[in-house]
């Protein structure tokens, strides 16, 4: 079953999406999402930043996930209701807002965040890359995955913002290499959060524990199960989804050949010595061997995402939105896609000579004089007709619930490229992925835009910039 009305759905989502946008005729964003904290240990009752969008004003000024918003333009959030906050974060009459934020590194830091605006009838290349993601799932997709983490917070109310330094407990000399690898991964994540290593007088002592063994109760695979779904998770160290030999957290333990456990505790050394402030433990069932050291490097960054703001006590669900696409700087008219709405200053398109209100007759050999509905129908037909060129071994379900996502079969790249060139498939926006061999076997990442400007006709050559971004958040 294919997604229905793909372009229509994306246009609606992207116009009224997760970030707060302004009213017609202009849509504005600051580039972050938030929620009101229910955690007694981190900003209870206050807005907590849950995601920062790449290339956004929020990212540019250094806002971070888990920042607590203390005030908005000088108004303390404790004096506001949750219904007051959206309007203050995106005031119609102002081009910027001043936030006071607290994180593990600093308290009551002020930052001024500009607003990024566009017309509500414009669609950007970033948005089109998501709308046409099936051209290049290898580079652009939104996926959800779950890790079997059990996270425990302090049993009493204690503010994690009071703890600034950490140290590690003694290393087991019999497992020195492994423990040093685990500690190195933890240290890297805590430093990124603003904590400092202080072996002499730490606020927090970190204690790690682990085991890896063959399962003494292994009884073989479940014969009733027709097929096991592949387990994919995002590897922050490599910035890509990886396949792992882990069973689903809902599988029976008797189906696992190996059992793996990795956990670490943050122990109070400042106020109530020995009190466990925070603990995260992973328990995995495996159908083939896997090194504990490799597990730590991949999963400790994910485990640490719940500190200091913990949303889930077990089975943490993550969402990863990853995109790589050709950026020219053009935004298009949603209602008339061949019309250039805006061109970003200093962009490749502006350098090439494209201006607002230009009519793009063709991109390379693909005409643009079709409606959004016609592009949608052709795109859906392309997806159906090219399923035979995809690799079933890479099957996954995306965040929208589409169960037939697969990468292209590397042995079928030529056939894929030919299908994209077929006029019936109306594929001008494949230029967004022209850097990929299954779109453009020549490897020459230059696009030709055929422009109509009044009575004048132009042939302009653009060398796009490759934009790569990945946003991972706890879902």
LOFI-775561 format. One record per residue: z negated, y, x negated of N, C-alpha, C in turn; residue in one letter. Coordinates in steps of 0.05 Angstrom, whole numbers, padded with zeros to 5 digits, always signed. Last residue first. Example, Ala and Ser with C-alpha at 12.3 -4.5 7.8 and 13.67 -1.06 7.14 Angstrom:
% residues 2
-00142-00045-00257-00143-00021-00273-00157+00001-00258S-00156-00114-00264-00156-00090-00246-00156-00066-00264A
***
This chain:
% residues 475
-00415+00208-00229-00403+00212-00203-00424+00215-00181X-00419+00242-00288-00433+00222-00271-00425+00228-00243X-00356+00255-00321-00381+00263-00308-00394+00240-00293X-00308+00278-00366-00323+00255-00356-00349+00265-00344X-00246+00300-00378-00271+00309-00366-00285+00284-00355X-00199+00316-00426-00214+00294-00413-00240+00305-00403X-00134+00337-00446-00161+00343-00437-00173+00318-00424X-00080+00368-00478-00095+00343-00474-00124+00351-00466X-00016+00394-00477-00044+00399-00469-00058+00372-00464X+00033+00410-00520+00020+00387-00509-00009+00395-00503X+00080+00460-00505+00056+00453-00520+00042+00430-00505X+00152+00455-00504+00126+00457-00492+00104+00452-00512X+00204+00493-00518+00189+00472-00531+00160+00473-00522X+00260+00508-00479+00231+00511-00483+00220+00487-00498X+00318+00544-00470+00307+00520-00482+00277+00526-00489X+00359+00565-00416+00337+00571-00434+00324+00545-00444X+00412+00594-00391+00405+00567-00401+00384+00571-00423X+00424+00634-00333+00414+00630-00360+00409+00601-00366X+00461+00678-00293+00452+00650-00298+00447+00647-00327X+00456+00733-00248+00457+00723-00275+00448+00694-00276X+00446+00754-00200+00473+00743-00204+00476+00731-00231X+00380+00735-00200+00400+00752-00187+00427+00740-00189X+00378+00687-00241+00363+00712-00239+00382+00733-00227X+00370+00620-00250+00386+00639-00235+00368+00664-00231X+00368+00574-00305+00355+00595-00289+00377+00612-00275X+00351+00514-00329+00375+00529-00320+00365+00549-00299X+00317+00493-00385+00313+00505-00358+00338+00521-00351X+00305+00439-00424+00325+00459-00418+00322+00468-00389X+00255+00421-00471+00265+00421-00444+00285+00444-00440X+00239+00377-00524+00249+00403-00516+00261+00402-00489X+00222+00332-00557+00206+00343-00536+00214+00373-00531X+00254+00276-00574+00257+00305-00577+00244+00319-00553X+00252+00222-00564+00230+00234-00579+00232+00264-00583X+00288+00190-00537+00298+00205-00560+00275+00216-00577X+00264+00169-00491+00266+00152-00515+00274+00167-00540X+00225+00193-00447+00245+00205-00464+00247+00190-00490X+00190+00160-00419+00204+00182-00405+00228+00191-00421X+00171+00125-00456+00181+00114-00431+00194+00135-00413X+00152+00159-00497+00176+00143-00501+00188+00131-00476X+00131+00226-00480+00126+00197-00480+00152+00181-00482X+00143+00279-00475+00133+00270-00501+00131+00240-00503X+00151+00289-00422+00175+00283-00439+00168+00275-00467X+00119+00299-00379+00113+00276-00396+00135+00269-00415X+00141+00341-00353+00112+00343-00360+00104+00321-00379X+00190+00325-00338+00189+00341-00363+00160+00343-00372X+00186+00303-00289+00182+00284-00312+00181+00300-00338X+00201+00338-00251+00175+00342-00263+00167+00320-00283X+00249+00321-00230+00249+00343-00250+00223+00346-00264X+00269+00273-00201+00247+00273-00219+00247+00296-00239X+00297+00243-00157+00289+00271-00157+00265+00276-00175X+00319+00193-00151+00290+00195-00154+00279+00224-00156X+00373+00198-00150+00360+00191-00125+00330+00195-00127X+00388+00205-00204+00387+00228-00186+00372+00222-00160X+00353+00174-00256+00369+00169-00231+00366+00192-00212X+00318+00182-00296+00342+00198-00297+00359+00194-00272X+00279+00144-00286+00271+00172-00283+00296+00190-00284X+00308+00098-00298+00300+00103-00270+00293+00132-00266X+00312+00103-00353+00336+00104-00337+00330+00110-00308X+00258+00096-00367+00271+00122-00373+00297+00125-00356X+00253+00042-00352+00236+00063-00339+00250+00090-00343X+00288+00016-00387+00293+00015-00358+00277+00037-00343X+00261+00027-00435+00288+00037-00431+00295+00038-00401X+00212+00000-00430+00213+00029-00432+00241+00040-00426X+00198-00053-00427+00216-00042-00405+00219-00012-00407X+00162-00069-00462+00188-00080-00466+00208-00069-00445X+00115-00045-00444+00128-00034-00468+00156-00045-00473X+00106-00031-00378+00110-00053-00397+00126-00042-00421X+00063+00023-00361+00090+00012-00364+00090-00011-00384X+00000+00007-00329+00016+00021-00350+00044+00008-00349X-00018+00010-00260-00012-00005-00285+00004+00012-00304X-00048+00009-00198-00043+00025-00222-00039+00006-00246X-00058-00010-00147-00036-00021-00162-00028-00004-00186X-00097+00012-00115-00104-00012-00129-00082-00023-00147X-00125+00073-00105-00099+00060-00107-00102+00036-00125X-00172+00103-00102-00171+00077-00089-00144+00063-00089X-00177+00147-00132-00168+00151-00104-00166+00125-00089X-00187+00129-00182-00209+00141-00168-00203+00147-00139X-00149+00066-00188-00157+00094-00195-00178+00105-00177X-00154+00002-00213-00156+00018-00189-00164+00046-00197X-00108-00033-00257-00134-00020-00251-00131-00005-00225X-00073-00076-00301-00080-00068-00274-00107-00055-00272X-00050-00095-00347-00064-00069-00349-00073-00059-00322X-00022-00139-00337-00046-00143-00353-00062-00117-00355X+00025-00123-00312+00003-00132-00295-00024-00135-00311X+00062-00069-00329+00049-00092-00342+00025-00100-00325X+00123-00050-00294+00096-00046-00302+00083-00072-00312X+00172-00056-00270+00172-00049-00299+00143-00044-00310X+00164-00065-00217+00173-00088-00234+00173-00082-00263X+00156-00015-00196+00133-00032-00200+00140-00056-00219X+00198+00017-00182+00194+00012-00211+00169-00004-00216X+00200+00024-00128+00223+00011-00141+00218+00004-00170X+00152+00051-00116+00157+00025-00105+00178+00010-00121X+00159+00100-00143+00136+00083-00150+00141+00054-00140X+00205+00119-00117+00206+00113-00146+00183+00094-00153X+00184+00129-00067+00205+00108-00070+00207+00100-00099X+00149+00170-00079+00139+00145-00068+00159+00123-00072X+00188+00208-00095+00167+00199-00114+00155+00173-00105X+00216+00218-00048+00230+00206-00071+00210+00195-00092X+00175+00240-00016+00188+00215-00008+00202+00202-00032X+00162+00286-00047+00142+00266-00041+00155+00239-00034X+00210+00315-00046+00200+00306-00071+00179+00283-00067X+00210+00325+00010+00232+00309-00002+00223+00299-00030X+00165+00357+00015+00166+00332+00030+00188+00313+00018X+00179+00402-00015+00157+00385-00024+00157+00358-00010X+00252+00404-00019+00226+00411-00008+00204+00393-00019X+00296+00422-00073+00286+00403-00053+00259+00413-00043X+00323+00442-00121+00327+00453-00094+00321+00432-00073X+00322+00427-00174+00297+00432-00161+00299+00442-00132X+00358+00374-00210+00357+00398-00192+00329+00401-00180X+00357+00353-00275+00345+00348-00249+00344+00374-00232X+00370+00353-00328+00392+00347-00309+00382+00344-00281X+00328+00404-00346+00346+00384-00358+00368+00378-00338X+00318+00429-00285+00304+00424-00310+00317+00400-00323X+00356+00477-00247+00352+00450-00258+00333+00451-00281X+00344+00527-00225+00363+00510-00211+00361+00481-00221X+00293+00567-00215+00300+00545-00233+00319+00527-00218X+00293+00635-00208+00298+00611-00193+00308+00590-00214X+00241+00682-00223+00265+00667-00231+00268+00643-00213X+00192+00702-00210+00212+00703-00189+00239+00692-00198X+00172+00717-00277+00165+00712-00249+00189+00718-00231X+00215+00692-00330+00198+00712-00318+00192+00704-00289X+00231+00664-00394+00228+00660-00365+00208+00681-00354X+00235+00667-00450+00248+00687-00434+00246+00684-00404X+00207+00637-00486+00235+00629-00482+00250+00649-00464X+00157+00660-00482+00171+00663-00507+00201+00657-00504X+00144+00641-00431+00148+00670-00435+00164+00675-00461X+00140+00586-00443+00160+00595-00423+00165+00625-00427X+00097+00583-00479+00124+00576-00488+00145+00586-00469X+00056+00644-00469+00062+00616-00465+00091+00609-00476X+00042+00697-00469+00041+00683-00494+00048+00654-00493X+00021+00697-00402+00027+00712-00426+00023+00695-00451X+00048+00650-00356+00025+00659-00371+00034+00674-00396X+00084+00668-00300+00087+00658-00327+00064+00668-00343X+00089+00652-00229+00078+00667-00252+00085+00653-00278X+00130+00627-00198+00110+00645-00186+00099+00664-00208X+00196+00609-00194+00174+00614-00213+00155+00635-00200X+00223+00564-00147+00217+00592-00154+00193+00594-00173X+00228+00512-00132+00247+00522-00152+00241+00551-00161X+00192+00504-00090+00185+00495-00117+00204+00505-00139X+00167+00534-00044+00194+00535-00054+00193+00529-00084X+00114+00529-00034+00132+00528-00011+00162+00528-00019X+00090+00535-00084+00087+00510-00069+00107+00507-00047X+00121+00561-00139+00115+00567-00111+00114+00541-00095X+00089+00547-00202+00111+00545-00183+00102+00552-00155X+00076+00572-00267+00066+00562-00242+00088+00566-00221X+00086+00558-00336+00097+00565-00311+00079+00555-00288X+00070+00540-00386+00058+00564-00376+00069+00574-00349X+00083+00492-00407+00101+00514-00413+00090+00541-00404X+00057+00432-00429+00050+00458-00418+00071+00479-00427X+00058+00365-00417+00072+00387-00429+00066+00413-00414X-00006+00330-00418+00019+00338-00405+00032+00361-00421X-00057+00288-00405-00042+00299-00427-00014+00305-00415X-00122+00277-00377-00094+00287-00374-00083+00295-00401X-00172+00245-00341-00159+00248-00367-00130+00257-00363X-00232+00240-00314-00206+00252-00308-00193+00259-00335X-00278+00192-00297-00264+00204-00320-00237+00214-00310X-00342+00181-00272-00314+00188-00265-00302+00202-00289X-00391+00130-00266-00378+00152-00281-00350+00156-00270X-00452+00106-00242-00423+00108-00238-00412+00133-00251X-00502+00062-00263-00492+00089-00263-00462+00089-00260X-00546+00023-00247-00517+00021-00242-00504+00048-00240X-00606+00062-00231-00592+00038-00240-00562+00039-00233X-00622+00113-00220-00641+00095-00234-00628+00070-00244X-00585+00173-00227-00586+00146-00218-00607+00129-00234X-00593+00224-00250-00585+00222-00222-00590+00194-00211X-00628+00263-00294-00624+00236-00286-00617+00234-00256X-00622+00306-00345-00619+00306-00316-00610+00278-00307X-00621+00307-00400-00647+00306-00387-00646+00304-00357X-00593+00243-00394-00616+00258-00404-00607+00286-00410X-00548+00216-00379-00569+00219-00359-00594+00233-00369X-00518+00210-00424-00509+00230-00405-00529+00235-00383X-00535+00168-00455-00548+00194-00459-00539+00216-00439X-00500+00128-00440-00528+00126-00432-00542+00153-00434X-00454+00145-00466-00455+00144-00436-00484+00143-00426X-00468+00141-00520-00460+00167-00509-00461+00168-00478X-00479+00084-00521-00501+00104-00523-00492+00132-00514X-00430+00056-00519-00445+00060-00494-00468+00080-00497X-00404+00053-00569-00389+00059-00545-00406+00069-00523X-00444+00040-00606-00427+00063-00611-00412+00072-00586X-00465-00007-00582-00482+00017-00584-00464+00042-00589X-00423-00043-00586-00433-00036-00560-00448-00009-00561X-00420-00049-00641-00398-00036-00627-00406-00027-00599X-00470-00075-00649-00464-00049-00663-00442-00034-00649X-00462-00123-00622-00482-00103-00612-00477-00075-00624X-00398-00149-00610-00418-00141-00629-00437-00119-00617X-00384-00204-00569-00381-00175-00572-00404-00165-00590X-00352-00264-00542-00370-00250-00561-00364-00220-00563X-00343-00269-00470-00334-00274-00498-00352-00258-00517X-00364-00255-00423-00350-00280-00423-00338-00287-00450X-00429-00226-00412-00404-00227-00426-00391-00254-00423X-00471-00179-00381-00463-00207-00382-00434-00209-00392X-00520-00132-00402-00492-00139-00398-00489-00170-00398X-00562-00079-00392-00561-00108-00393-00533-00117-00384X-00592-00022-00420-00567-00035-00411-00570-00065-00413X-00639+00028-00406-00635+00000-00415-00609-00010-00403X-00675+00085-00422-00650+00074-00411-00645+00047-00423X-00728+00130-00407-00719+00104-00419-00693+00096-00406X-00776+00181-00419-00749+00173-00408-00741+00147-00422X-00829+00184-00434-00816+00206-00420-00791+00197-00405X-00885+00147-00439-00856+00144-00439-00844+00166-00421X-00939+00168-00479-00927+00168-00452-00897+00165-00455X-00956+00174-00531-00951+00147-00522-00939+00146-00494X-00995+00232-00519-00982+00214-00539-00980+00185-00527X-00982+00282-00483-00996+00257-00478-00984+00235-00496X-00955+00322-00519-00976+00328-00499-00993+00303-00494X-00923+00301-00562-00933+00329-00562-00957+00333-00543X-00898+00254-00560-00915+00258-00584-00928+00286-00583X-00870+00210-00514-00884+00236-00518-00902+00235-00543X-00811+00175-00527-00840+00174-00523-00853+00200-00531X-00756+00147-00501-00765+00173-00512-00795+00175-00505X-00726+00084-00515-00747+00100-00501-00751+00126-00516X-00669+00042-00505-00685+00060-00522-00703+00078-00504X-00633-00020-00507-00648+00001-00494-00661+00019-00514X-00591-00074-00493-00596-00051-00511-00611-00030-00495X-00571-00141-00488-00589-00120-00479-00592-00099-00501X-00528-00192-00467-00533-00170-00485-00552-00150-00473X-00508-00260-00465-00524-00239-00453-00531-00218-00474X-00451-00302-00454-00469-00288-00471-00484-00266-00455X-00425-00327-00412-00430-00343-00436-00450-00329-00454X-00440-00323-00343-00437-00309-00369-00443-00328-00392X-00451-00347-00296-00423-00345-00303-00419-00334-00331X-00505-00342-00287-00496-00368-00296-00466-00368-00304X-00510-00292-00263-00516-00295-00292-00506-00321-00303X-00457-00272-00220-00481-00289-00224-00485-00292-00254X-00436-00203-00213-00431-00231-00219-00458-00246-00223X-00444-00149-00208-00450-00165-00184-00446-00195-00189X-00426-00126-00253-00455-00127-00250-00463-00143-00225X-00373-00166-00280-00383-00146-00261-00413-00149-00258X-00374-00181-00351-00372-00188-00323-00382-00166-00305X-00337-00156-00406-00361-00156-00390-00355-00166-00362X-00302-00145-00450-00306-00173-00440-00331-00175-00423X-00263-00086-00436-00286-00099-00448-00290-00127-00435X-00214-00037-00451-00220-00062-00437-00243-00076-00452X-00220+00034-00448-00219+00009-00464-00226-00015-00445X-00194+00099-00445-00205+00076-00431-00200+00051-00448X-00210+00146-00498-00192+00131-00481-00206+00109-00467X-00237+00170-00542-00225+00186-00521-00203+00171-00506X-00268+00144-00579-00239+00142-00583-00223+00159-00562X-00318+00156-00562-00313+00158-00591-00283+00157-00597X-00319+00145-00509-00320+00173-00517-00314+00177-00546X-00286+00102-00472-00298+00103-00499-00296+00132-00509X-00296+00082-00407-00285+00103-00424-00300+00103-00450X-00279+00015-00387-00297+00037-00390-00286+00057-00409X-00260-00041-00348-00252-00018-00364-00274+00003-00364X-00253-00106-00336-00273-00086-00339-00264-00065-00358X-00210-00137-00288-00215-00128-00315-00237-00107-00315X-00234-00185-00240-00223-00159-00246-00229-00151-00275X-00216-00253-00238-00237-00234-00246-00224-00206-00251X-00192-00290-00183-00187-00276-00208-00209-00256-00213X-00218-00324-00146-00190-00327-00152-00183-00314-00178X-00278-00358-00146-00266-00333-00152-00237-00337-00160X-00295-00410-00145-00287-00398-00119-00271-00372-00124X-00314-00423-00194-00288-00435-00186-00277-00423-00160X-00341-00383-00241-00343-00388-00212-00315-00398-00202X-00346-00414-00305-00336-00394-00287-00339-00403-00258X-00409-00442-00330-00380-00440-00328-00372-00419-00307X-00463-00438-00335-00453-00461-00320-00423-00460-00316X-00516-00419-00377-00487-00417-00371-00477-00442-00358X-00568-00414-00393-00563-00423-00365-00534-00421-00357X-00570-00392-00443-00578-00420-00440-00572-00432-00412X-00522-00352-00470-00536-00356-00445-00544-00385-00442X-00531-00328-00535-00516-00345-00517-00534-00350-00493X-00551-00258-00545-00554-00287-00548-00535-00302-00529X-00583-00202-00566-00557-00213-00561-00558-00243-00565X-00626-00145-00555-00621-00174-00562-00593-00182-00553X-00668-00089-00569-00642-00101-00564-00645-00131-00567X-00695-00022-00575-00698-00051-00573-00672-00063-00564X-00725+00038-00603-00702+00022-00594-00710-00007-00592X-00758+00098-00594-00762+00070-00599-00738+00054-00587X-00771+00162-00617-00751+00144-00604-00756+00116-00613X-00816+00212-00600-00811+00189-00618-00792+00170-00603X-00817+00282-00596-00809+00257-00584-00805+00236-00605X-00832+00323-00628-00842+00323-00600-00838+00296-00587X-00851+00307-00696-00832+00308-00674-00847+00311-00647X-00861+00320-00755-00878+00327-00732-00861+00329-00707X-00826+00295-00792-00854+00300-00799-00871+00304-00774X-00774+00291-00774-00788+00266-00779-00818+00270-00784X-00737+00319-00731-00760+00328-00746-00778+00304-00751X-00675+00341-00706-00690+00319-00719-00713+00330-00736X-00670+00376-00644-00669+00376-00674-00685+00352-00684X-00627+00385-00587-00651+00376-00600-00648+00375-00630X-00577+00397-00564-00594+00420-00574-00620+00411-00586X-00542+00359-00552-00557+00370-00529-00576+00393-00538X-00525+00342-00601-00506+00356-00584-00520+00370-00561X-00571+00314-00616-00565+00339-00630-00545+00355-00613X-00566+00269-00583-00588+00287-00579-00584+00314-00593X-00520+00245-00605-00520+00254-00577-00542+00274-00572X-00535+00232-00657-00512+00249-00652-00512+00261-00624X-00579+00197-00649-00583+00223-00661-00559+00242-00656X-00552+00152-00628-00571+00168-00611-00575+00196-00622X-00522+00136-00672-00508+00143-00647-00527+00160-00629X-00563+00126-00709-00542+00146-00715-00528+00155-00689X-00589+00083-00685-00603+00109-00688-00583+00132-00693X-00550+00043-00689-00560+00052-00663-00572+00079-00665X-00545+00040-00745-00522+00047-00729-00530+00057-00701X-00596+00024-00758-00587+00050-00768-00562+00059-00752X-00596-00026-00735-00614-00005-00724-00606+00022-00734X-00557-00053-00766-00554-00050-00737-00571-00027-00727X-00580-00051-00818-00554-00039-00813-00549-00034-00783X-00631-00077-00811-00629-00049-00819-00602-00037-00812X-00658-00122-00795-00635-00113-00779-00628-00084-00786X-00700-00128-00829-00683-00151-00825-00657-00144-00809X-00728-00080-00824-00712-00085-00849-00693-00109-00846X-00730-00040-00770-00734-00068-00778-00716-00074-00801X-00755+00026-00779-00731+00008-00777-00739-00020-00786X-00803+00063-00740-00795+00048-00764-00772+00029-00759X-00775+00113-00694-00795+00094-00703-00785+00079-00728X-00748+00178-00705-00745+00150-00698-00768+00134-00708X-00757+00242-00672-00756+00225-00696-00754+00196-00686X-00744+00309-00647-00747+00280-00644-00747+00267-00672X-00757+00370-00609-00751+00355-00634-00756+00326-00630X-00768+00393-00560-00746+00404-00575-00739+00387-00600X-00793+00397-00495-00790+00379-00519-00765+00387-00534X-00793+00426-00449-00815+00432-00468-00812+00416-00494X-00755+00407-00416-00747+00431-00431-00769+00438-00452X-00777+00368-00384-00764+00360-00409-00756+00383-00427X-00837+00375-00353-00812+00389-00358-00801+00381-00385X-00866+00325-00313-00866+00338-00339-00839+00350-00345X-00901+00291-00267-00883+00314-00269-00887+00326-00297X-00902+00220-00282-00914+00245-00273-00894+00267-00277X-00869+00181-00301-00881+00176-00275-00895+00201-00264X-00806+00197-00329-00835+00198-00330-00847+00195-00302X-00752+00151-00311-00763+00176-00320-00793+00176-00319X-00705+00101-00328-00732+00107-00318-00741+00134-00329X-00647+00067-00314-00658+00091-00326-00685+00097-00312X-00604+00017-00330-00628+00022-00314-00643+00045-00328X-00534+00006-00326-00557+00019-00339-00580+00021-00320X-00481-00020-00322-00507-00031-00313-00531-00020-00328X-00431+00026-00303-00446+00013-00325-00473+00004-00315X-00369+00034-00272-00398+00031-00269-00409+00017-00293X-00316+00082-00263-00326+00056-00274-00357+00057-00272X-00256+00112-00241-00285+00108-00238-00293+00082-00250X-00205+00158-00261-00215+00131-00257-00246+00132-00255X-00144+00190-00261-00173+00194-00255-00184+00167-00247X-00095+00202-00312-00106+00187-00289-00135+00195-00285X-00047+00205-00359-00059+00221-00338-00069+00203-00316X-00026+00170-00397-00037+00195-00406-00052+00211-00385X-00011+00124-00371-00021+00122-00398-00035+00147-00407X+00014+00141-00325-00014+00133-00323-00027+00130-00351X+00063+00173-00314+00051+00169-00340+00021+00164-00337X+00081+00176-00262+00101+00176-00283+00089+00168-00310X+00035+00181-00233+00046+00154-00235+00070+00153-00254X+00022+00236-00230+00009+00219-00251+00022+00192-00254X+00038+00281-00202+00058+00262-00211+00048+00243-00232X-00009+00309-00193+00006+00301-00170+00027+00279-00177X-00026+00320-00245-00042+00301-00229-00025+00291-00206X+00015+00355-00260+00010+00331-00276-00006+00311-00261X+00007+00396-00223+00030+00379-00220+00028+00353-00237X-00038+00420-00245-00040+00407-00219-00017+00388-00214X-00017+00438-00294-00041+00421-00294-00043+00406-00268X+00022+00473-00275+00030+00448-00288+00007+00428-00290X+00002+00499-00210+00005+00500-00239+00014+00473-00250X+00026+00532-00153+00016+00507-00164+00022+00506-00194X+00012+00582-00104+00023+00574-00130+00010+00547-00138X-00011+00603-00060+00015+00589-00056+00028+00582-00082X-00054+00631-00077-00059+00606-00064-00034+00590-00057X-00052+00656-00144-00044+00658-00116-00047+00631-00103X-00111+00653-00185-00082+00649-00180-00077+00652-00151X-00161+00667-00234-00150+00669-00207-00120+00663-00208X-00222+00659-00263-00193+00653-00267-00181+00651-00240X-00274+00702-00281-00261+00686-00261-00231+00683-00267X-00322+00698-00335-00300+00711-00321-00290+00692-00299X-00390+00701-00346-00368+00683-00341-00346+00697-00325X-00438+00714-00392-00421+00726-00373-00395+00710-00370X-00504+00689-00402-00475+00687-00408-00460+00700-00385X-00569+00687-00428-00550+00700-00411-00522+00696-00420X-00621+00639-00428-00599+00651-00442-00579+00663-00423X-00671+00614-00415-00663+00641-00404-00642+00654-00421X-00681+00576-00474-00689+00583-00447-00679+00611-00440X-00646+00524-00511-00656+00551-00507-00664+00556-00478X-00636+00469-00514-00636+00485-00538-00649+00512-00535X-00636+00446-00465-00655+00435-00484-00657+00452-00509X-00628+00505-00423-00621+00478-00431-00641+00468-00452X-00618+00555-00374-00637+00541-00392-00625+00513-00398X-00585+00617-00360-00587+00588-00360-00608+00578-00380X-00561+00667-00320-00582+00661-00339-00587+00631-00337X-00496+00696-00314-00515+00674-00308-00537+00674-00329X-00455+00743-00285-00474+00738-00307-00494+00718-00299X-00385+00741-00269-00413+00739-00261-00430+00735-00287X-00325+00778-00254-00342+00762-00271-00370+00761-00260X-00299+00808-00218-00282+00791-00234-00299+00774-00254X-00318+00820-00149-00323+00821-00178-00306+00801-00193X-00313+00813-00095-00309+00840-00105-00312+00842-00135X-00325+00760-00082-00297+00769-00078-00292+00796-00092X-00363+00719-00125-00362+00743-00108-00333+00754-00106X-00383+00664-00137-00355+00672-00135-00351+00696-00117X-00437+00658-00136-00423+00648-00159-00393+00656-00159X-00450+00679-00086-00458+00694-00110-00444+00684-00135X-00429+00640-00052-00418+00667-00051-00426+00683-00076X-00462+00594-00066-00432+00594-00071-00420+00622-00071X-00517+00609-00052-00508+00607-00080-00478+00608-00082X-00536+00608+00000-00530+00634-00012-00514+00632-00038X-00547+00556+00012-00524+00568+00025-00517+00595+00013X-00595+00546-00015-00570+00533-00024-00545+00545-00012X-00627+00611-00019-00624+00585-00006-00598+00572-00017X-00666+00645-00070-00641+00640-00055-00643+00614-00040X-00705+00653-00106-00705+00671-00083-00682+00666-00064X-00693+00620-00147-00716+00612-00131-00719+00630-00106X-00654+00646-00174-00645+00626-00155-00668+00616-00137X-00658+00715-00182-00670+00689-00188-00662+00669-00166X-00607+00757-00199-00622+00747-00176-00632+00719-00182X-00575+00771-00242-00602+00782-00241-00618+00773-00217X-00528+00741-00233-00527+00770-00233-00555+00782-00228X-00570+00689-00220-00541+00697-00218-00540+00727-00214X-00615+00646-00257-00609+00669-00241-00579+00675-00241X-00616+00594-00276-00641+00606-00269-00636+00631-00251X-00584+00534-00279-00579+00562-00272-00605+00574-00261X-00587+00489-00331-00601+00498-00307-00594+00527-00302X-00538+00446-00357-00551+00472-00358-00563+00478-00331X-00510+00399-00350-00539+00397-00348-00553+00424-00352X-00454+00419-00389-00465+00401-00369-00495+00399-00372X-00453+00487-00411-00453+00458-00416-00463+00443-00391X-00417+00546-00431-00434+00532-00412-00431+00502-00417X-00383+00575-00466-00403+00556-00477-00422+00544-00457X-00341+00605-00450-00366+00620-00457-00388+00601-00465X-00301+00567-00441-00297+00587-00462-00323+00601-00470X-00320+00538-00397-00319+00525-00423-00317+00546-00446X-00314+00578-00358-00341+00566-00363-00341+00553-00391X-00258+00587-00356-00276+00608-00366-00304+00597-00373X-00227+00524-00380-00236+00543-00359-00253+00565-00372X-00210+00482-00411-00194+00507-00412-00203+00528-00392X-00241+00433-00369-00228+00441-00394-00211+00466-00391X-00298+00446-00330-00270+00440-00331-00258+00449-00357X-00359+00413-00329-00345+00437-00340-00316+00429-00342X-00410+00390-00284-00384+00386-00298-00373+00413-00306X-00460+00405-00266-00454+00376-00268-00427+00371-00282X-00513+00448-00272-00484+00445-00277-00478+00416-00282X-00559+00455-00221-00554+00442-00246-00524+00439-00250X-00598+00502-00185-00571+00491-00190-00569+00480-00218X-00665+00479-00168-00647+00498-00179-00619+00486-00183X-00700+00440-00152-00694+00461-00133-00675+00482-00143X-00720+00425-00218-00721+00418-00190-00718+00443-00172X-00707+00423-00274-00697+00443-00257-00699+00438-00227X-00728+00363-00288-00707+00380-00298-00697+00398-00276X-00767+00331-00267-00768+00335-00296-00747+00355-00306X-00759+00320-00215-00784+00335-00221-00785+00342-00251X-00695+00329-00187-00710+00317-00208-00735+00333-00214X-00659+00350-00154-00682+00338-00141-00701+00325-00162X-00617+00408-00161-00633+00386-00173-00656+00376-00154X-00557+00419-00130-00585+00427-00130-00602+00404-00140X-00499+00421-00173-00513+00411-00150-00542+00420-00152X-00433+00444-00192-00462+00443-00194-00473+00428-00171X-00376+00456-00236-00388+00447-00211-00418+00445-00215X-00335+00509-00264-00357+00488-00266-00364+00480-00237X-00298+00551-00263-00293+00527-00279-00316+00508-00282X-00291+00595-00232-00305+00599-00258-00303+00574-00276X-00234+00613-00194-00254+00594-00202-00267+00604-00228X-00195+00634-00137-00208+00640-00163-00229+00618-00169X-00136+00650-00104-00156+00629-00108-00169+00634-00136X-00115+00699-00057-00119+00691-00085-00141+00670-00086X-00110+00721-00007-00088+00705-00017-00091+00695-00045X-00162+00674+00013-00134+00682+00011-00132+00712+00006X-00223+00669-00027-00208+00670-00002-00179+00678-00007X-00238+00627-00085-00241+00649-00067-00224+00648-00042X-00268+00563-00097-00246+00582-00100-00250+00604-00080X-00309+00521-00133-00309+00540-00111-00287+00561-00116X-00284+00454-00145-00294+00480-00154-00292+00500-00132X-00258+00416-00113-00287+00414-00118-00299+00440-00129X-00206+00449-00073-00219+00428-00088-00248+00432-00094X-00164+00468-00043-00191+00470-00032-00209+00450-00046X-00118+00460-00073-00123+00486-00062-00152+00490-00052X-00119+00407-00086-00121+00426-00107-00125+00454-00097X-00116+00382-00035-00140+00378-00052-00142+00400-00073X-00066+00399-00018-00090+00406-00003-00115+00404-00020X-00033+00378-00058-00033+00406-00053-00058+00415-00038X-00044+00323-00053-00053+00337-00077-00053+00367-00072X-00022+00312-00002-00050+00307-00007-00060+00323-00031X+00032+00325-00013+00017+00339+00008-00013+00337+00003X+00045+00287-00052+00045+00315-00059+00029+00331-00039X+00036+00238-00021+00023+00244-00046+00022+00273-00053X+00035+00211+00031+00038+00240+00028+00027+00250+00002X-00007+00156+00015+00009+00170+00035+00011+00200+00028X-00002+00107-00036-00015+00131-00026+00004+00146-00007X+00020+00042-00014+00023+00066-00031+00006+00089-00019X+00000-00024-00017+00000+00000+00000+00000+00025-00018X
***
